[in-house]
């Protein structure tokens, strides 16, 4: 339109045209230009709007920032916190003495009290078949309820048993475990699991019972019978009433609990969920909510009053693992934040747990348990303290930070590293699964492998496990597993077998409805876009002081050989920070860096090939450092894209994206001396940096995803989000999406073609950190799963990254970087391999499991443990913040 108008102007403004004609033409052009400027969308601003903008179209992810989260991300979220851990003082540790599952902490007459599962046996847990009168099956077998006291919450003194196991024949004779406490009407009530058989022999069968005392020091009188019993045989809580957890809410006792039908997902059953039973008196009768289950995930229960409602911490298991959730009515819970390293079996100090005053103040600390070797049922446990800021009474900014990085031990501990049997399986499958990477626009697309079913998966299918459900299609559900019909509908209790279609009756709680509306009824087991990640050290790349390798590209395979490019820093000195940096001393780990290349024949053992792209000479952009590369194969050529810093790296350093091109992955590489994408205009969300370029080809167009950042810093500004730009030529021009930013979280970019759209792995930062997301159009991303220990700066192997055939098959492995000491900007990095199952071409059930527990070293490493400075602050505030526990009120009920 503009070109046509310009041609008209040239004709009309010729000397032969009248003065009025020329004025009319100029007016017409000016009006057209003004309209074009008005129609051009303004980029999202660096200064975050407090209210959801109505003057621009937002991507789905940015809409969620306002509709679900908080425009200031986790920094402005009252219900988000990090958790920092401290070993307890005063409790000695012995190999066969186990302390676990602490209750809520009470404060009575200036003394803190906690009750917990205690096991002191001659032999370690040995499994149900080997268990006997002196040998426990699991860590919670042959246990009693003990208690300890403290004056400061850090140093504890064990007081001995509160509730002993009764004689054989009385309720709970085999084991008493997993207690929680209620203070009500001047008395104290301990609820706990009572086992009348060896745990695990016929399932982990235990219902809830209670003991009563007039003082927190006892003596305790056991009720001797069930206070909350199993559901019927075909109901969701038919085999377990675990983790009883009482609070007082709405004038009544709400006893939350974990239920299970005991079949661990076999035959289409649910694994575990949480419900609530309500009573007017501590001894019952307790009536189960007709909306049970009320929480769709979680391995243990943890709840506390929050303002006028109830908050739950949900960890370890299920599609909504590691979240904080809130319910205004104590029944219908919504996810409010995604957590990193939440406490296991948390027992918080919640002084108003029984106050029922409509002004819940939240929690700042509590106790939890840890398995020192990362085990679970066959391990022993220790108690630890956690501190957090989920409180309206404190403001501890250090506990609102994201970007939590683990040290090397976390990635290579027993339950996170790739086990040998799985390593052998993956190596066997490699020849079938891994293909050469296909360049866009050159030659026919190679045939894709068929789905692989290894023996274990085939056996699992034969045993009745439902087929994997589609994560990207809400309507596509298998129909070969049970449905809600008949007696279950009439009774109103939810069944053990998960219906494939969302049931119309009985009525579902908000969390349970999300199993169909948001996730799928078989939890993460049935989610194609969920996976654990298992890690392996690389062979062939030696570790040397002041040599850092980080930010690997996608892995490509050409002629049967794997290639990867990465940031490589080789300096005489370690990173020293911006103030100490010089021409030879780097400021950060990615300063004074070049782009290097390594190759491999199997993806495990790598040979470093040296520099691929060297920093250019001054004054070409990037003369200080080039880093964080990614690769594109386009019409037979290879393009490397990377960040280019001049004159310095750092928070306010200008950083566009540069590119280099080669005819072969082995080079030589020719630098394109002009940026292919520059930061946005002044005041925009990406006005100073375009980081982490990441290339795909979708619908025959080049998509460059990237992380943007503004020059301005502070809570009122965008921290880091991700956008996308489109081009028809590798060197541009790249046109930014009108919906940018398209992802509201994430520290690095990682995407891959998935079916007809794009999947993304979002890690470390923002309200949707540690998630996998999917966008059918590559721009509007929805959360598909929540992850545990995702890779940092992942560079996956994606043979169809540039095929553009609408049949993305996903990923099974790649490279990432870790910081051996758990540091970040000023630490050295090394490359590692990760394996996963985010692929349509394999079926590896081991990668679909939840309940990942860390070793003790993870909780007490530098970036996870409670720092000395924060502990000093907490101890100074303790007298002001920690109040006496408020006794629940007697409501004209007597027993």
Residue, then its C-alpha position, 0 to 999 in steps of 0.5 A: x500500500x505504501x509503495x503504491x501511494x509513493x508512486x501516486x505522490x511522485x506522479x501528482x507532485x510533478x511540476x505539471x500538477x497543481x498546487x492543490x493536487x500536490x497538497x492533497x497527495x502529501x496529505x494522503x501519504x501522511x495519513x497513510x504513514x500515520x495509520x501504519x504507525x498506529x497499526x504497528x504493535x508496540x512491544x511489551x514494555x520493560x516496566x511491567x503493567x500492574x493490570x492486565x494490558x487491554x491495549x495489546x494482544x497477549x500470548x496465552x503465557x502472558x495472559x496466565x501471568x496476570x490470570x493465574x500468577x502475578x505480573x511480578x512473577x514469584x517475586x510478588x507471590x505471597x504463596x511462593x518460597x524457596x526452602x532452606x535446610x538446616x541439620x538438627x542439633x541434639x538428635x544423635x544418628x544411628x544407622x538403625x534408628x530412624x526418625x521421620x514424618x514429623x507432626x506440626x510443631x506446637x509452641x506451648x509455654x515457650x517450648x516447641x514440641x514435635x511428634x514423629x515416627x521412630x524406629x529402633x530395630x536390630x535389622x534394617x528394613x528388608x522388604x515385606x517377604x523378609x520381615x518378621x517380629x524384629x526385622x521391619x519391611x519398610x522404614x515405617x514398620x515396627x515403629x512408635x510415636x516419639x516426641x522431642x522438645x526445643x527452646x529455639x527450633x534448632x536444637x532439640x532434646x528427645x523425650x522418648x515415646x509418646x505412643x508405644x505399639x500395643x500388644x498383638x491383637x490390639x489396634x496398631x500392634x504392628x506399627x504406629x507411624x506418621x503422626x499429626x497433632x490437634x490441640x482442642x478444648x484444652x486437650x491434645x490429640x495425636x492422629x496416626x497410622x495404625x498397622x495390623x499387618x506387615x506393611x507391604x505384604x498385602x499393600x501398605x494397609x493402614x487406617x487412622x487412629x488417635x490418642x488423647x492427652x491432657x498435656x503435650x508431655x502425656x501420658x497418652x491414651x490410645x483410642x484403640x480403634x479406627x477413627x477414619x477407616x478405609x473406603x469400600x473395596x472399589x473406592x479410591x481410598x480402599x487400601x490406605x488412610x495415610x498421613x492424617x493431618x488435622x486443622x480447625x476450619x469453619x468451626x469443624x475439625x478438617x482431617x486431611x489424609x492421603x488415600x490409595x486403592x493400593x494397586x499402584x496404578x495397575x489395571x487403571x487405578x489411581x496411585x494416590x490422592x488426598x481427601x478430607x474428612x470433617x468432624x465436630x469432635x476430635x474422636x469423630x464421627x468423621x464424614x468424608x467430603x463428597x468431593x474427595x479427592x480434593x488434591x490430585x497429587x502429593x506424597x504427604x499431607x501438609x496444610x495450614x490456614x491462610x487468610x480466610x482459607x487453607x493452603x496445602x504444600x503438595x510434593x513428590x507425586x502426581x501431575x501437580x507435584x511440588x506446588x503450593x495450592x490454596x482453597x477458600x473453602x478447604x475443598x477446592x484447591x488451585x495451584x498458586x506456585x511451583x516449588x523447587x526442592x520442597x520439604x519431604x513430609x513437612x511438619x510446619x510451625x503453624x501456631x494458628x492451625x487450630x485458631x479458626x479466626x479467618x486470619x491465617x498468617x502462614x508459616x515460616x519454618x518447620x521440620x521434615x525428614x530426609x533419607x541420607x542416601x536418597x532411598x525411601x522405603x528401605x532406607x533410614x531417615x533423619x529429621x531436618x529443619x526447613x525455613x521459608x517465607x509463606x507468611x504474612x508476618x515476615x518479608x524475607x526476599x532471599x527466599x523469593x529467588x528463582x534460578x536454583x542450581x545444584x552441585x554436581x553431586x545432585x545430578x550424579x547421585x543414585x536416584x538421578x544418574x542414569x542407572x546401568x540397566x537403562x543405559x544398556x537399553x538406551x545404547x541398544x536402541x540407539x541404532x534404531x532411534x537415532x537418525x541423521x539430522x535432516x537439513x531443511x530444503x535438501x533432499x527427501x526426508x528420511x524415514x522415521x523409526x517405528x515405536x519401540x516397545x522393550x520387554x518391560x513395557x510390553x509386560x506392563x501393557x499385558x498386565x493392564x496398564x493403560x496405553x500412554x495418553x496424548x498430552x497434546x489432545x484433550x479429547x483423545x482418550x483410550x476407552x479400554x479402561x473402566x468408567x464410573x457407572x452403577x454403584x459407585x455413582x449412586x454411592x457418591x464415592x470416587x472409584x479406584x479405577x480412573x474413568x477415561x472420560x471426565x465423570x458427570x457424577x459424582x461432583x468433582x473437586x476443582x483439583x480432581x476436575x483438573x485431572x481431565x481438564x488439564x492433565x490426564x487421569x493416569x497422571x504422569x504415567x500417561x503423559x507423553x510430555x512428562x519425563x524424568x531426566x537421568x544424567x551421565x558424565x561425558x567421556x573424552x572431555x577433560x576437566x581443567x582449571x579455568x576451562x569452562x564448557x557450557x550452553x551446548x547447541x542442539x546435537x545434530x548427526x551428519x553422516x553417522x557422526x554427532x556434532x555439538x557446539x558450545x561456549x568455551x572459556x579458556x582463561x588464565x584466571x577464574x571469573x572475578x565479577x564485573x568490577x575486577x574484570x580486565x582484558x584477560x580476567x573474565x567477569x563471568x563464566x561466559x566472558x572472554x569465550x569462543x564457540x567450540x565444537x566436539x564430535x562423537x560416534x555414540x553420544x557418550x564419548x566426545x572428542x573436542x575439535x577446537x574453535x569453530x568461531x573465534x571472537x572477532x577483532x575490535x570493533x566488530x560486535x562480539x569482540x569481548x565474548x561470543x557465547x550460547x550458540x545454536x545450530x540451523x541446517x538450511x538448504x545444505x548449509x550450516x548456520x551458527x547463531x550466538x550472543x555477541x558482547x561488546x565492550x563487556x558482558x554483564x547485566x546492562x551490556x548490549x547483546x545482539x545475536x550474530x551468526x556464522x555460516x559454513x558448508x560443512x559442520x566441520x567448517x570453516x565458518x565465516x562470520x556474518x559481521x552484522x547482527x541478525x537480531x538486535x535488542x528491541x526499542x527503548x522501553x521494551x521488554x528486550x531493549x538491551x539483550x537477545x540471549x539464548x538464540x534457538x532455531x527450528x523450522x516450522x511450516x517452512x519458516x525459520x523460528x528463532x526463539x530467544x530470551x530477552x531482557x531490559x536494561x532496567x533492573x528492579x522488581x517493577x521490571x521484566x526479569x526474563x521471558x522468551x520471545x520468537x521471531x520469524x524469517x525466510x532466510x537464515x540471515x534475516x530479516x527476523x520479524x518478531x511475533x506480535x504476541x511476544x513474549x510467548x513464554x513467561x518463564x525460563x532461564x534458557x531456551x529449549x524447543x523441539x517439533x512435537x506433532x504439528x506444533x512446538x514443545x518447550x522445556x522451561x527451567x529455573x526461572x519464573x512462575x512456570x519454571x521446571x515445566x514442559x509446555x506446548x504450542x500448536x502454533x509455536x506462539x501460544x504455549x500451555x503447561x503440559x507437565x511439571x518437572x523435577x531436576x530438568x537439565x540446565x541449558x539443554x541441547x537435545x538431539x532433534x533429528x527432525x528439528x528442521x524437517x518441517x513435516x508436521x510430525x515432530x517425534x520429540x527427544x530422548x537425549x541431549x547435552x546440558x551443562x552443570x556447575x560442579x560447585x552449584x554456582x552460577x555466573x562466576x563458576x566453571x561449567x562442564x557438559x553432561x549427557x541427559x536421557x529422557x522419554x519425551x518421544x513418540x518413538x520409545x516407551x521407557x516407563x522408568x522415566x515416567x515415575x514420580x517420588x524423586x527423593x534426594x540424598x542428604x547432600x542435596x539439602x545441605x549444599x551451599x545454595x539449598x542450606x540455610x545460610x548463616x546470615x539468614x539464620x541470624x536474621x531468623x533467630x533475631x525475629x523469632x520472639x516476634x514471629x513465633x507465637x504460642x499455639x492457639x488451642x482449638x475451641x470446644x463447640x458445645x460438643x462433649x465425648 
